[in-house]
Amino acid sequence: MSAYDFPLLIKQMLVTPIAQRSRKEIVYRDQLRFDYPTLVARIGRLGSALSTLGVAPGDTVAVLDWDSHRYLEAYFAVPMLGATLMKTNVRLSPEQIAYTLDHAEAETLLVNADFVPLIESIRAQLPRVKRFIFLTDERGDAPPLGLDWAGEYEALLAGGDPDHAFPEFDENTRATLFYTTGTTGQPKGVYFSHRQIVLHSLSVLATISQAAENGRFTRNDVYMPLTPMFHAHAWGYPYIATMCGWQQVYPGRYEPSMLVNLVKNERVTYSHCVPTVLHMVLSAPDAQGVDFSGWKVVIGGSGLPRALCKDALARGIDVYAGYGMSESCPLLTLAQIKTDVVEAIDDPHARREREIDIRTSPGMPGVFMQVQVVDEQMRPVPVDGVSVGEVVARAPHLTQGYLKNPEAGAKLWEGGWMHTGDIGRFDDDGYLYLVDRAKDVIKSGGEWISSIALESAIGQHPGVVEVAVIGVADPKWGERPLALVVPRPGVAVTDGDLRAHLGAMADTGAISKYAIPERFLFVEQIEKTSVGKLDKKRLRERYGTPAA
């Protein structure tokens, strides 16, 4: 008899005793709720139904849906079959969606009713697709005419086997695939194995479980993602929440009133999102006067603005930042406060400001996550709070490359470390701070101006809701910063006000006087990427010339 060689497969996270015996529920909007035994049975039924339809190991199954219990079930059932779960970014253009589905060689598509017209419009560009499964919130709705429907989701589950036997296989089998958009060219396919996803889940769980001052985690937390489930595994938390038997709430399409009511009614205590989504929630009419105490929110995708951090803290939210990228599965660092750092500061105001410094920083590397700041020769720069370089990483859960694009993968891993493209520094307490994206830093007259630092400084003015800073071509200095500003409704703010505000900050040494923009452009909104980040590429194209 030989010992059991335990493979790190996603199915092992589903059958942990703590999840199997959980008395918590899976909640979908205000429409549906069921317990963990039902979740396990539904995952079995989905795996059984897909197998009956012909989905085999090595196949790719794509999902186009909002954040839902269905998506959670697909997170497990599809890779547990040995197939690849492709999480389709529904915010890309139709042409890009068609490209990613075909590039991934998806043969089975699970399509929410909201996206049926989209798929119909690009059907001719999807020659590999063999079958479609219809997803709807309306009971009894039949699939519309026009596509090769294999059936409606709930009807297929009803005919599936709840005890479907999922096989065991090599833990390095590809489990998931999604596409990240770059500054040029088509989206790139980022893929992860079962082993990588399990190790990412364990690493993040170990990191958040040791929190002291902020982001404390217990099995009594109620989890609701506010990051699309198609993006970077929703930061891995659906896997963690299921493994630990958390109460889980899935909001569907993001609607401010629905989000606020779910937080209140379901007593949500743990979420993650980009800054724009948190601002949207706090600004919603239904959120006014609401006590959000007990809600922990991790901010990522772009930096946590200092002003938003203070606003959230004032509303009772335990808010802090995290950092990573699609290629890192995604988390690399979390901005947890070390008590010995803040307790050493006697002045209450200075202590509070240091706490906000930490909360708005990318934070410290998590368990098993190695992060360095290096120079152009890949040599670590001094850890002195001043020396800067590119942020590079190693961890057991980083993608090994890009699908069908070995050249880009080799560039990503040049020198044996994964390159983030971010410029950063470490302080003496071990916290990472980002200076800028390598492509976003403004090179002006021989000085590097951080667009992130300028955005943070401008965003602290009470008349500013949102800001983006880009470099604009300048005949004398090479580049100069241009600030695009969304003013707060009902608050009068001028470029003179902002220049005076920045001047006062420059007098304290917070920013360089040379960094103060000559131009401020007031706009109604700032363009975002498909995952809610500031779209600096598009902003530079639109405003990045002197005549703009």
RODO-2510 file (C-alpha; in nm, 4 decimals, decimal comma):
residues 548
     n   res          X          Y          Z
     1     m     0,0000     0,0000     0,0000
     2     s     0,1356     0,3437    -0,0899
     3     a     0,0691     0,6721     0,0900
     4     y    -0,1822     0,9157    -0,0576
     5     d    -0,0049     1,1891    -0,2537
     6     f    -0,2309     1,4868    -0,1788
     7     p    -0,2723     1,7018    -0,4933
     8     l    -0,3413     2,0726    -0,4469
     9     l    -0,6659     2,0787    -0,6437
    10     i    -0,9484     2,3294    -0,6191
    11     k    -1,1859     2,0525    -0,5141
    12     q    -0,9880     2,0116    -0,1907
    13     m    -1,0983     2,3622    -0,0866
    14     l    -1,4623     2,2675    -0,1346
    15     v    -1,4601     1,9637     0,0921
    16     t    -1,2885     2,1082     0,3985
    17     p    -1,4800     2,0042     0,7136
    18     i    -1,5297     2,3669     0,8196
    19     a    -1,7123     2,4389     0,4933
    20     q    -1,9071     2,1142     0,4907
    21     r    -2,0358     2,1762     0,8448
    22     s    -2,0970     2,5483     0,8036
    23     r    -2,4405     2,6795     0,8961
    24     k    -2,3852     2,9926     0,6877
    25     e    -2,5604     3,0706     0,3601
    26     i    -2,4932     3,1759     0,0036
    27     v    -2,7080     3,4806    -0,0781
    28     y    -2,7846     3,6255    -0,4224
    29     r    -2,9188     3,9819    -0,4186
    30     d    -3,2606     3,9854    -0,2526
    31     q    -3,3731     3,6864    -0,4584
    32     l    -3,2137     3,3642    -0,3356
    33     r    -3,0380     3,2011    -0,0428
    34     f    -2,9254     2,8458     0,0283
    35     d    -2,6902     2,6577     0,2617
    36     y    -2,3494     2,5019     0,2066
    37     p    -2,4733     2,1449     0,1493
    38     t    -2,6901     2,2884    -0,1283
    39     l    -2,3896     2,4729    -0,2724
    40     v    -2,1887     2,1496    -0,2817
    41     a    -2,4811     1,9667    -0,4438
    42     r    -2,5273     2,2429    -0,7048
    43     i    -2,1560     2,2298    -0,7927
    44     g    -2,1923     1,8547    -0,8394
    45     r    -2,5000     1,9033    -1,0567
    46     l    -2,3205     2,1622    -1,2717
    47     g    -2,0208     1,9340    -1,3187
    48     s    -2,2525     1,6472    -1,4088
    49     a    -2,4528     1,8585    -1,6554
    50     l    -2,1422     1,9928    -1,8290
    51     s    -1,9985     1,6420    -1,8582
    52     t    -2,3228     1,5148    -2,0111
    53     l    -2,3079     1,7972    -2,2661
    54     g    -1,9613     1,6841    -2,3695
    55     v    -1,7265     1,9110    -2,1694
    56     a    -1,4062     1,7122    -2,1221
    57     p    -1,0711     1,7658    -1,9482
    58     g    -0,8684     2,0267    -2,1350
    59     d    -1,1755     2,2056    -2,2732
    60     t    -1,2431     2,5742    -2,2066
    61     v    -1,5745     2,6913    -2,0597
    62     a    -1,6390     3,0670    -2,0648
    63     v    -1,8767     3,2593    -1,8393
    64     l    -2,0478     3,5917    -1,9114
    65     d    -2,2358     3,6827    -1,5955
    66     w    -2,2573     3,9391    -1,3171
    67     d    -2,1339     3,8494    -0,9663
    68     s    -2,3655     3,5636    -0,8753
    69     h    -2,4060     3,2253    -0,7069
    70     r    -2,3838     3,0786    -1,0574
    71     y    -2,0392     3,2282    -1,1030
    72     l    -1,9320     3,0871    -0,7660
    73     e    -2,0515     2,7421    -0,8724
    74     a    -1,8553     2,7713    -1,1982
    75     y    -1,5444     2,8782    -1,0012
    76     f    -1,5431     2,5242    -0,8640
    77     a    -1,7271     2,2906    -1,1026
    78     v    -1,5472     2,3813    -1,4267
    79     p    -1,1855     2,3429    -1,3083
    80     m    -1,2840     2,0415    -1,0967
    81     l    -1,3689     1,8654    -1,4254
    82     g    -1,0140     1,9253    -1,5461
    83     a    -1,1436     2,1933    -1,7823
    84     t    -1,0406     2,5595    -1,7889
    85     l    -1,2739     2,8288    -1,6565
    86     m    -1,2469     3,1408    -1,8717
    87     k    -1,3773     3,4508    -1,6966
    88     t    -1,4943     3,6786    -1,9749
    89     n    -1,4430     4,0503    -1,9235
    90     v    -1,7862     4,1761    -2,0267
    91     r    -1,6660     4,5380    -2,0172
    92     l    -1,4344     4,4967    -2,3138
    93     s    -1,5467     4,6021    -2,6591
    94     p    -1,7450     4,3417    -2,8598
    95     e    -1,4455     4,2955    -3,0888
    96     q    -1,2141     4,2294    -2,7940
    97     i    -1,4631     3,9893    -2,6351
    98     a    -1,4836     3,7969    -2,9630
    99     y    -1,1040     3,7896    -2,9837
   100     t    -1,0571     3,6608    -2,6271
   101     l    -1,3233     3,3894    -2,6604
   102     d    -1,1754     3,2638    -2,9857
   103     h    -0,8156     3,2949    -2,8665
   104     a    -0,9056     3,0893    -2,5573
   105     e    -1,0678     2,8268    -2,7826
   106     a    -1,3829     2,8335    -2,5718
   107     e    -1,6377     2,5733    -2,6846
   108     t    -1,9016     2,6235    -2,4136
   109     l    -2,0420     2,9617    -2,3095
   110     l    -2,2575     3,0336    -2,0041
   111     v    -2,4388     3,3542    -2,0993
   112     n    -2,6456     3,5839    -1,8790
   113     a    -2,9614     3,7123    -2,0488
   114     d    -2,8152     4,0641    -2,0394
   115     f    -2,5346     3,9574    -2,2723
   116     v    -2,7343     3,7576    -2,5258
   117     p    -2,7562     4,0507    -2,7726
   118     l    -2,3791     4,0943    -2,7455
   119     i    -2,3107     3,7287    -2,8229
   120     e    -2,5605     3,7322    -3,1079
   121     s    -2,3750     4,0280    -3,2606
   122     i    -2,0394     3,8466    -3,2579
   123     r    -2,1605     3,4880    -3,3175
   124     a    -1,9984     3,4754    -3,6621
   125     q    -1,6602     3,5455    -3,4995
   126     l    -1,6908     3,2437    -3,2665
   127     p    -1,6451     2,9413    -3,4951
   128     r    -1,5128     2,7197    -3,2125
   129     v    -1,8180     2,7581    -2,9852
   130     k    -2,0353     2,4451    -2,9835
   131     r    -2,2959     2,5218    -2,7195
   132     f    -2,4511     2,7992    -2,5107
   133     i    -2,6109     2,7771    -2,1653
   134     f    -2,8696     3,0392    -2,0756
   135     l    -2,8427     3,2192    -1,7383
   136     t    -3,1388     3,4156    -1,6063
   137     d    -3,2747     3,5458    -1,2763
   138     e    -3,6313     3,4892    -1,3951
   139     r    -3,7649     3,1449    -1,3111
   140     g    -3,9094     2,9567    -1,6057
   141     d    -3,7583     3,1834    -1,8713
   142     a    -3,6740     2,9825    -2,1802
   143     p    -3,3637     3,0643    -2,3863
   144     p    -3,4423     3,3084    -2,6677
   145     l    -3,4231     3,1988    -3,0266
   146     g    -3,1106     3,2536    -3,2298
   147     l    -2,8253     3,0675    -3,0588
   148     d    -2,7305     2,7013    -3,0203
   149     w    -2,8704     2,6690    -2,6719
   150     a    -2,7936     2,3513    -2,4776
   151     g    -3,0497     2,4573    -2,2200
   152     e    -3,1298     2,6890    -1,9313
   153     y    -2,8918     2,6760    -1,6328
   154     e    -3,1376     2,5744    -1,3585
   155     a    -3,3066     2,3169    -1,5815
   156     l    -2,9694     2,1597    -1,6588
   157     l    -2,8796     2,1522    -1,2900
   158     a    -3,2097     1,9875    -1,2081
   159     g    -3,1116     1,6954    -1,4300
   160     g    -2,7543     1,6750    -1,2984
   161     d    -2,6124     1,4384    -1,0384
   162     p    -2,5475     1,6131    -0,7037
   163     d    -2,2929     1,3432    -0,6187
   164     h    -2,0969     1,3754    -0,9403
   165     a    -1,7520     1,2215    -0,8935
   166     f    -1,4886     1,4794    -0,9869
   167     p    -1,1585     1,3171    -1,0887
   168     e    -0,8118     1,3738    -0,9508
   169     f    -0,5320     1,4836    -1,1827
   170     d    -0,2057     1,6733    -1,1888
   171     e    -0,2241     1,9836    -0,9659
   172     n    -0,0373     2,1787    -1,2364
   173     t    -0,3361     2,1419    -1,4718
   174     r    -0,4620     2,4770    -1,5981
   175     a    -0,7685     2,5825    -1,3970
   176     t    -0,8509     2,9397    -1,4941
   177     l    -0,7912     3,1907    -1,7699
   178     f    -0,8759     3,5578    -1,8062
   179     y    -0,7512     3,8414    -2,0200
   180     t    -0,5712     4,1550    -1,9167
   181     t    -0,5641     4,4634    -2,1360
   182     g    -0,2348     4,6359    -2,1963
   183     t    -0,1327     4,9654    -2,3466
   184     t    -0,0906     4,8180    -2,6939
   185     g    -0,2141     4,5209    -2,8911
   186     q    -0,4806     4,2658    -2,8122
   187     p    -0,5647     4,1527    -2,4567
   188     k    -0,3250     3,8917    -2,3168
   189     g    -0,4424     3,5630    -2,1677
   190     v    -0,3287     3,5090    -1,8077
   191     y    -0,3654     3,1546    -1,6793
   192     f    -0,3288     2,9736    -1,3469
   193     s    -0,3038     2,6130    -1,2335
   194     h    -0,4933     2,4427    -0,9513
   195     r    -0,1763     2,4479    -0,7426
   196     q    -0,1305     2,8223    -0,7898
   197     i    -0,4896     2,9053    -0,6947
   198     v    -0,4796     2,6846    -0,3833
   199     l    -0,1492     2,8369    -0,2718
   200     h    -0,2738     3,1913    -0,3388
   201     s    -0,5839     3,1192    -0,1292
   202     l    -0,3760     2,9798     0,1590
   203     s    -0,1233     3,2645     0,1407
   204     v    -0,3897     3,5369     0,1474
   205     l    -0,5814     3,3569     0,4221
   206     a    -0,2669     3,3295     0,6356
   207     t    -0,1911     3,6978     0,5778
   208     i    -0,5349     3,8390     0,6581
   209     s    -0,5741     3,6053     0,9565
   210     q    -0,2793     3,7664     1,1378
   211     a    -0,4228     4,1180     1,1189
   212     a    -0,4242     4,3095     1,4464
   213     e    -0,5344     4,6692     1,3958
   214     n    -0,7195     4,6527     1,0659
   215     g    -0,8815     4,3954     0,8421
   216     r    -0,9199     4,1386     1,1179
   217     f    -1,0650     3,8135     0,9840
   218     t    -1,2845     3,5552     1,1570
   219     r    -1,5165     3,2825     1,0324
   220     n    -1,8082     3,5013     1,1449
   221     d    -1,7380     3,7533     0,8696
   222     v    -1,9941     3,8077     0,5944
   223     y    -1,8293     3,8409     0,2550
   224     m    -1,9543     4,0358    -0,0475
   225     p    -1,7291     4,0945    -0,3504
   226     l    -1,7391     4,4356    -0,5134
   227     t    -1,4690     4,3467    -0,7631
   228     p    -1,6081     4,1755    -1,0752
   229     m    -1,5723     3,7996    -1,0575
   230     f    -1,4346     3,8030    -1,4117
   231     h    -1,1324     4,0020    -1,2906
   232     a    -0,8378     3,8263    -1,1244
   233     h    -1,0466     3,5619    -0,9419
   234     a    -1,2273     3,8414    -0,7523
   235     w    -0,8915     3,8681    -0,5731
   236     g    -0,9215     3,5026    -0,4681
   237     y    -1,1738     3,5666    -0,1924
   238     p    -1,4592     3,3470    -0,3269
   239     y    -1,2252     3,0496    -0,2931
   240     i    -1,1159     3,1584     0,0557
   241     a    -1,4724     3,2303     0,1706
   242     t    -1,5937     2,8905     0,0514
   243     m    -1,2991     2,7047     0,2001
   244     c    -1,3704     2,8666     0,5379
   245     g    -1,7498     2,8426     0,5259
   246     w    -1,8135     3,2164     0,5328
   247     q    -2,1538     3,3686     0,4781
   248     q    -2,1344     3,4920     0,1171
   249     v    -2,3436     3,7604    -0,0534
   250     y    -2,3377     3,8094    -0,4303
   251     p    -2,4815     4,1398    -0,5553
   252     g    -2,5288     4,0694    -0,9272
   253     r    -2,4989     4,3806    -1,1378
   254     y    -2,3657     4,6690    -0,9273
   255     e    -2,6503     4,9057    -0,8404
   256     p    -2,5748     5,1535    -0,5600
   257     s    -2,9073     5,1128    -0,3763
   258     m    -2,8845     4,7330    -0,3949
   259     l    -2,5272     4,7357    -0,2654
   260     v    -2,6111     4,9611     0,0283
   261     n    -2,9167     4,7555     0,1226
   262     l    -2,7217     4,4298     0,1043
   263     v    -2,4511     4,5714     0,3305
   264     k    -2,7169     4,6779     0,5805
   265     n    -2,9580     4,3862     0,5624
   266     e    -2,7033     4,1040     0,5352
   267     r    -2,4616     4,2732     0,7769
   268     v    -2,1727     4,2488     0,5333
   269     t    -1,8345     4,2778     0,7065
   270     y    -1,5775     4,2069     0,4343
   271     s    -1,5515     4,3397     0,0768
   272     h    -1,2956     4,4500    -0,1785
   273     c    -1,3244     4,6991    -0,4651
   274     v    -1,1601     4,9753    -0,6650
   275     p    -1,1839     5,3298    -0,5229
   276     t    -1,4540     5,4292    -0,7726
   277     v    -1,6950     5,1633    -0,6453
   278     l    -1,6489     5,2586    -0,2793
   279     h    -1,7056     5,6236    -0,3683
   280     m    -2,0186     5,5228    -0,5612
   281     v    -2,1544     5,3352    -0,2593
   282     l    -2,0799     5,6135    -0,0098
   283     s    -2,2348     5,8748    -0,2416
   284     a    -2,5561     5,6793    -0,3005
   285     p    -2,8706     5,8451    -0,1603
   286     d    -2,9536     5,5275     0,0346
   287     a    -2,6113     5,5436     0,2049
   288     q    -2,6633     5,8823     0,3661
   289     g    -2,6866     5,8499     0,7439
   290     v    -2,5994     5,4789     0,7361
   291     d    -2,3593     5,3495     1,0007
   292     f    -2,1093     5,1267     0,8196
   293     s    -1,9240     5,0262     1,1356
   294     g    -1,7827     4,6756     1,1149
   295     w    -1,7406     4,6769     0,7364
   296     k    -1,3838     4,5977     0,6269
   297     v    -1,3019     4,7040     0,2712
   298     v    -0,9795     4,6288     0,0838
   299     i    -0,9052     4,8757    -0,1958
   300     g    -0,7029     4,7794    -0,5022
   301     g    -0,6845     4,8249    -0,8777
   302     s    -0,5554     5,1769    -0,8212
   303     g    -0,4293     5,3667    -0,5191
   304     l    -0,6549     5,4399    -0,2220
   305     p    -0,6883     5,8221    -0,2189
   306     r    -0,6143     5,9732     0,1181
   307     a    -0,9365     6,1757     0,1107
   308     l    -1,1466     5,8654     0,0391
   309     c    -0,9675     5,6798     0,3173
   310     k    -1,0537     5,9527     0,5676
   311     d    -1,4134     5,9693     0,4439
   312     a    -1,4559     5,5924     0,4772
   313     l    -1,3001     5,5851     0,8236
   314     a    -1,5352     5,8636     0,9320
   315     r    -1,8279     5,6474     0,8146
   316     g    -1,7082     5,3565     1,0303
   317     i    -1,5417     5,1552     0,7518
   318     d    -1,2154     4,9740     0,8235
   319     v    -1,0606     5,0581     0,4867
   320     y    -0,7103     4,9736     0,3680
   321     a    -0,5259     4,9007     0,0455
   322     g    -0,3928     4,5916    -0,1251
   323     y    -0,1636     4,5576    -0,4239
   324     g    -0,1035     4,3106    -0,7014
   325     m    -0,1723     4,2580    -1,0676
   326     s    -0,3634     4,0195    -1,2883
   327     e    -0,0467     3,8180    -1,3412
   328     s    -0,0012     3,7652    -0,9648
   329     c    -0,3399     3,5966    -0,9087
   330     p    -0,3565     3,8876    -0,7866
   331     l    -0,2529     3,9805    -0,4294
   332     l     0,1080     4,0549    -0,3366
   333     t     0,0787     4,3006    -0,0468
   334     l    -0,1792     4,4178     0,2081
   335     a    -0,1692     4,7430     0,4064
   336     q    -0,2025     4,6005     0,7554
   337     i    -0,1020     4,8239     1,0442
   338     k     0,1733     4,6899     1,2673
   339     t     0,0861     4,7948     1,6219
   340     d     0,4485     4,8489     1,7251
   341     v     0,4878     5,1024     1,4452
   342     v     0,1991     5,3279     1,5479
   343     e     0,2292     5,2770     1,9248
   344     a     0,5797     5,4251     1,9093
   345     i     0,4285     5,7601     1,8045
   346     d     0,3218     5,9686     2,1060
   347     d     0,1423     6,2559     1,9329
   348     p    -0,2209     6,1491     1,8561
   349     h    -0,2399     6,3543     1,5367
   350     a     0,0915     6,2198     1,4082
   351     r    -0,0155     5,8667     1,5003
   352     r    -0,3400     5,9079     1,3067
   353     e    -0,1585     6,0437     1,0023
   354     r     0,0868     5,7531     1,0113
   355     e    -0,2058     5,5087     1,0239
   356     i    -0,3509     5,6723     0,7138
   357     d    -0,0082     5,6606     0,5477
   358     i    -0,0060     5,2850     0,6038
   359     r    -0,3695     5,2243     0,5069
   360     t    -0,3213     5,4067     0,1749
   361     s     0,0093     5,2364     0,0960
   362     p     0,0230     4,9074    -0,0969
   363     g     0,1331     4,7526     0,2328
   364     m     0,3630     4,4638     0,3192
   365     p     0,4223     4,1441     0,1216
   366     g     0,2005     3,8566     0,2290
   367     v     0,3002     3,5062     0,3356
   368     f     0,5174     3,3330     0,0701
   369     m     0,5183     3,6563    -0,1348
   370     q     0,8650     3,7926    -0,2126
   371     v     0,8723     4,1517    -0,3353
   372     q     1,1835     4,3537    -0,4159
   373     v     1,2649     4,6956    -0,5572
   374     v     1,5505     4,6738    -0,8061
   375     d     1,7567     4,8942    -1,0355
   376     e     1,8016     4,8452    -1,4123
   377     q     2,0630     4,5736    -1,3488
   378     m     1,8152     4,3820    -1,1250
   379     r     2,0117     4,4738    -0,8118
   380     p     1,8044     4,5473    -0,4978
   381     v     1,8106     4,9165    -0,4113
   382     p     1,8687     5,0268    -0,0497
   383     v     1,5684     4,9953     0,1818
   384     d     1,5851     5,3504     0,3119
   385     g     1,2492     5,5022     0,2251
   386     v     1,4098     5,7071    -0,0523
   387     s     1,5737     5,4798    -0,3092
   388     v     1,3365     5,3788    -0,5878
   389     g     1,3333     5,1164    -0,8609
   390     e     1,1064     4,8682    -1,0331
   391     v     0,8919     4,6424    -0,8178
   392     v     0,9519     4,2742    -0,8985
   393     a     0,8056     3,9650    -0,7345
   394     r     0,8300     3,5930    -0,6778
   395     a     0,5563     3,3783    -0,5250
   396     p     0,4174     3,0284    -0,5783
   397     h     0,1010     3,1677    -0,7378
   398     l     0,2350     3,3932    -1,0145
   399     t     0,1387     3,3144    -1,3730
   400     q     0,4120     3,1411    -1,5696
   401     g     0,3356     3,3368    -1,8846
   402     y     0,0711     3,4416    -2,1348
   403     l    -0,1405     3,2040    -2,3405
   404     k     0,0106     3,1512    -2,6878
   405     n     0,2470     3,4453    -2,6324
   406     p     0,5878     3,3166    -2,5165
   407     e     0,7659     3,6402    -2,6106
   408     a     0,5534     3,8464    -2,3714
   409     g     0,5935     3,5790    -2,1038
   410     a     0,9723     3,5873    -2,1381
   411     k     0,9690     3,9658    -2,0994
   412     l     0,7432     3,9391    -1,7936
   413     w     0,9931     3,7030    -1,6264
   414     e     1,3166     3,8586    -1,7493
   415     g     1,5893     3,8005    -1,4914
   416     g     1,3919     3,5346    -1,3039
   417     w     1,1563     3,7787    -1,1298
   418     m     0,8106     3,8845    -1,2423
   419     h     0,8175     4,2477    -1,3521
   420     t     0,5255     4,4622    -1,2377
   421     g     0,6104     4,7750    -1,4355
   422     d     0,5632     4,9789    -1,1162
   423     i     0,8233     5,2116    -0,9671
   424     g     0,8356     5,1940    -0,5883
   425     r     1,0311     5,2052    -0,2635
   426     f     1,0264     5,0345     0,0758
   427     d     1,0328     5,2283     0,4036
   428     d     1,2165     5,1224     0,7190
   429     d     0,9054     4,9484     0,8560
   430     g     0,8753     4,7208     0,5525
   431     y     0,5874     4,8995     0,3787
   432     l     0,5922     4,9331     0,0023
   433     y     0,5089     5,2682    -0,1564
   434     l     0,4493     5,3121    -0,5279
   435     v     0,5997     5,6148    -0,6941
   436     d     0,4269     5,5525    -1,0263
   437     r     0,3765     5,3157    -1,3138
   438     a     0,6933     5,3156    -1,5224
   439     k     0,4867     5,4343    -1,8179
   440     d     0,2976     5,6974    -1,6144
   441     v     0,5837     5,8737    -1,4369
   442     i     0,6276     6,2276    -1,5725
   443     k     0,9838     6,3056    -1,6833
   444     s     1,0172     6,6809    -1,6636
   445     g     1,3449     6,8697    -1,6992
   446     g     1,5484     6,5785    -1,5634
   447     e     1,3197     6,5294    -1,2621
   448     w     1,0743     6,2449    -1,2199
   449     i     0,7313     6,3614    -1,1058
   450     s     0,5026     6,0986    -0,9564
   451     s     0,1503     6,1172    -1,0974
   452     i     0,0333     5,9069    -0,8003
   453     a     0,1753     6,1508    -0,5454
   454     l     0,0193     6,4463    -0,7281
   455     e    -0,3183     6,2709    -0,7497
   456     s    -0,3052     6,2001    -0,3774
   457     a    -0,2183     6,5622    -0,2976
   458     i    -0,4854     6,7156    -0,5217
   459     g    -0,7429     6,4632    -0,4010
   460     q    -0,7055     6,5933    -0,0456
   461     h    -0,8658     6,9250    -0,1431
   462     p    -1,2260     6,9244    -0,0137
   463     g    -1,3571     7,0452    -0,3492
   464     v    -1,2207     6,7462    -0,5429
   465     v    -1,4082     6,4208    -0,6011
   466     e    -1,1631     6,2537    -0,8364
   467     v    -0,8392     6,3402    -1,0128
   468     a    -0,6031     6,1967    -1,2738
   469     v    -0,2607     6,3377    -1,3584
   470     i    -0,0857     6,2742    -1,6894
   471     g     0,2249     6,4055    -1,8607
   472     v     0,1748     6,6525    -2,1450
   473     a     0,4457     6,7200    -2,4033
   474     d     0,6334     7,0429    -2,3327
   475     p     0,8926     7,1978    -2,5694
   476     k     1,1113     7,3248    -2,2844
   477     w     1,0812     7,0608    -2,0122
   478     g     0,9977     6,7501    -2,2177
   479     e     0,6818     6,6884    -2,0154
   480     r     0,4742     6,8776    -1,7629
   481     p     0,1869     6,7464    -1,5477
   482     l    -0,1754     6,8111    -1,6418
   483     a    -0,4379     6,7503    -1,3732
   484     l    -0,7860     6,6389    -1,4788
   485     v    -1,0212     6,7190    -1,1913
   486     v    -1,3805     6,6206    -1,1167
   487     p    -1,5094     6,8893    -0,8752
   488     r    -1,7370     6,8024    -0,5859
   489     p    -2,1006     6,8963    -0,6652
   490     g    -2,2022     7,2209    -0,5049
   491     v    -1,8451     7,3199    -0,4154
   492     a    -1,6782     7,5994    -0,6095
   493     v    -1,3116     7,5229    -0,6776
   494     t    -1,0716     7,6963    -0,9175
   495     d    -0,7256     7,6236    -1,0495
   496     g    -0,6023     7,9005    -0,8218
   497     d    -0,7488     7,7187    -0,5201
   498     l    -0,5751     7,3973    -0,6199
   499     r    -0,2453     7,5714    -0,6898
   500     a    -0,2569     7,7346    -0,3460
   501     h    -0,3458     7,4008    -0,1882
   502     l    -0,0474     7,2323    -0,3524
   503     g     0,1766     7,5255    -0,2689
   504     a     0,0994     7,4820     0,0986
   505     m     0,1813     7,1110     0,0710
   506     a     0,5066     7,1936    -0,1102
   507     d     0,6019     7,4266     0,1767
   508     t     0,5887     7,1265     0,4118
   509     g     0,7984     6,9136     0,1769
   510     a     0,5102     6,6778     0,0945
   511     i     0,5591     6,7430    -0,2780
   512     s     0,8073     6,9330    -0,4895
   513     k     0,7158     7,2880    -0,5904
   514     y     0,8361     7,1967    -0,9376
   515     a     0,5666     6,9275    -0,9547
   516     i     0,2768     7,1742    -0,9211
   517     p     0,0895     7,1708    -1,2561
   518     e     0,0511     7,4874    -1,4573
   519     r    -0,2790     7,3525    -1,5913
   520     f    -0,5863     7,2086    -1,4248
   521     l    -0,8685     7,0868    -1,6450
   522     f    -1,2107     7,0483    -1,4830
   523     v    -1,4158     6,7616    -1,6271
   524     e    -1,7445     6,5880    -1,5466
   525     q    -1,5900     6,2409    -1,5394
   526     i    -1,2591     6,0650    -1,5921
   527     e    -1,2344     5,7708    -1,8290
   528     k    -1,1748     5,4283    -1,6730
   529     t    -1,0568     5,0928    -1,8002
   530     s    -1,2848     4,7885    -1,8095
   531     v    -1,1928     4,7049    -1,4481
   532     g    -1,2379     5,0565    -1,3072
   533     k    -0,8812     5,1879    -1,3175
   534     l    -0,7921     5,5336    -1,4464
   535     d    -0,7369     5,4880    -1,8200
   536     k    -0,4106     5,6813    -1,8468
   537     k    -0,3501     5,5548    -2,2005
   538     r    -0,6766     5,7011    -2,3283
   539     l    -0,6297     6,0208    -2,1269
   540     r    -0,2849     6,0725    -2,2767
   541     e    -0,4243     6,0166    -2,6259
   542     r    -0,6972     6,2724    -2,5633
   543     y    -0,5176     6,5378    -2,3605
   544     g    -0,1462     6,4649    -2,3927
   545     t    -0,0507     6,7337    -2,6443
   546     p     0,0080     7,1035    -2,5735
   547     a    -0,2899     7,1973    -2,7912
   548     a    -0,5309     6,9756    -2,5935
***
